[in-house]
């Protein structure tokens, strides 16, 4: 009996030591350092990631891939480790896939050599990417429908998983594998530690500190998962990765996010095409770099393994301009805030933002979609809501562009512009000057008239000249747009910019907004002063009284007025007078 007790005590002690050691491995797994020989012997005894349903921490493959035991275990599963383009990233493939992978890599090298003069940002996937997304293609299932609809989209390329660009067919179907992904692992045990992932996934930072104040990042409305992942493709060494169709509920989310593969394909094609064109037109200084690449890792805090394509993007540093103005613990001193917006804001980047938003027909450029750091560096993020793919009918809508709704909200106040509530629309407007009126592009053109006219960056002018010489189907093929109407919009913008100038295009170019979303031009205010003993501001040199008149109609939908008869506070037909 004493021997049994001693044996139980020894087993309990060994169990505690094993748990402690696993805890140590968990703590060290993110350090991405080379394990010692003793650590390697211990790590390779952990389950391979495919032997687990969930895995709390997954040690990257490249840390153990050279160990004979790891190689033997992979070989027993019909797998072997191959090198990717990133020297620190290896991945397992089966022997049949290896032959096709080597063939495709040879084709990639030949293709790259024949296109070495093309811009670096051109989307050319690795053979490995084709391999992994093809793995997912066979298991992809059609997801639930979405409330957002592409307006009148009829092009078949909208609904398939092939990104067609310059005669090349690139399989992106692996980016939306369907909501049944992972179901085949449900019978496997859950693991505390495993090995065999390519990436270590981190939750996005909950906030950041700027000039002594802490700012919690806005949660955003997307049901898709976002992770921070190390990469050698960005200056910061990290990227934000967006993953669709993850069958795990996000924190504070009421249910699983919808998974609509055709809609995801269209969104990815739009972003890739737009990004390629943005780079060629010299507008990339304000738009984060993005690309599609395989992701293999486990969700932190949950353990579910994602092993399909993700959308990678550079991380925009700083804080959203709404956050700077409205949040912060403690709140930023209003004089410091005014100094950032009035004196440090980069004039060239605001002008580029105006060019980008109108040129690409951005429809969702609100205060959360501009990021700014303490030095005045500006980023435009979330650029997927554009003409013909936006959730509502829209030509463009940006807080830097007069005549748009988001600009007028900063000019007059949200309730007044939105006529809310419809049962009793406000009759008075905001009389103070909104701090974000300093983002009016007319304050950053470098001339007294506040106009851009025909003063376009050389790269953009050259790019627009090329687009003007092509027809929409040619542009669609060259950049891979999911809808020919998007290509037509870019061509229209190019022709109008070059022949009529920026301001004419802003007022009259196509695509444009519906009449209830086309506002009269508000006077600019480029110099603000703080009202003493308050957090409010006034215009130091107003060009004139505020433009408080509103167009007829429903400001939410852009359609006819749906409130009680006679209560519409509009006074003119939008777009007929500016």
Secondary structure by P-SEA (a helix, b strand, c coil): caaaaaaaaaaaaaaaaaaaaaaaaaaaccccccccaaaaaaaaaccccccccccccccccccccccaaaaaaaaaacbbbbbcccccbbbbbcaaaaaaaaaaaaaaaaaaaaacccccccccccaaaaaaaaaacccccccccccccccccccccccccccccccbbbbccccccccccccccccbbbbcccccccbbbbcccccccccccccccccccccbbbbbbbcccccccbbbbbbcccccccccccccccccaaaaaaaaaaaaaaaaaaaaacccccccbbbbbbbbcccccccccccbbbbbbccccccccccccccccccccaaaaaaaacccccaaaaaaaaaaaaaacccccccccbbbcccccccccccccccccccccccbbbccccccaaaaaaaccccccccccccccccccccccccccccccccccccccccccccccaaaaaaaaaaaaccaaaaaaacccccaaaaaaaaaaaaaaacccaaaaacccccccccccccccccccccccccccccbbbbccccccccccccccccccccccccccccccccccccccc
